[in-house]
Amino acid sequence: MITDNNLNNQLPKAIYSIFKELHILHYLRKAGITKAKGYSAGFLFTFIFN
């Protein structure tokens, strides 16, 4: 089960570093992909790729 911790603590460092290098989370925000409650859209997107 995923706990409500920092994104860095939940993902393997390789995936997080790739997403950071490619600015994937920035482009998600720029595209208007947001959520009202719960985990952030960026967290869910990276979780899917994990």
N, C-alpha and C positions, 0 to 999 in steps of 0.2 A: 504494500500500500504506500502511496506517496503521502508524505507529511507536508505540512505547509511551511517548508523551509525555503531558503534562498535557492534560486535557480541553479547556481553554481554547485550546490551540494547534491543535486539530484541527477545531474547529467554527467556522462563520461567526459573527461576533459577534452578528448579529441573532437567530439561533436560540438561542444560548446566553443572551442577555439575556431572551428571551421565556420560556425554561424557568426561568430564575432568578426572574423576576418572578411567574410562576405557581406557583412552588415544586414543579414537576413531580418533581424528583429526591427531594424530601422525601416526597412522596406515594408514590413507588415503594418507598422504604424502609419507610414506614408500612404499606403493603399486604403487606409480607413478600417482595417480589421481590428475591431475592439470587442470587448465583452462588458456586460454590466455588473456581473457578480462572479464570484469564484476565482479560479486561477486565471491568470492573464492569457490572452490569445497567444503571445509569444511562448509562454511556458507550454501550452498545449501543443503548439506547432512543433516545438523541439522534442516534446515527449513522444509524439507520433514517430519521429525519425529515430528515436532511441530504440 
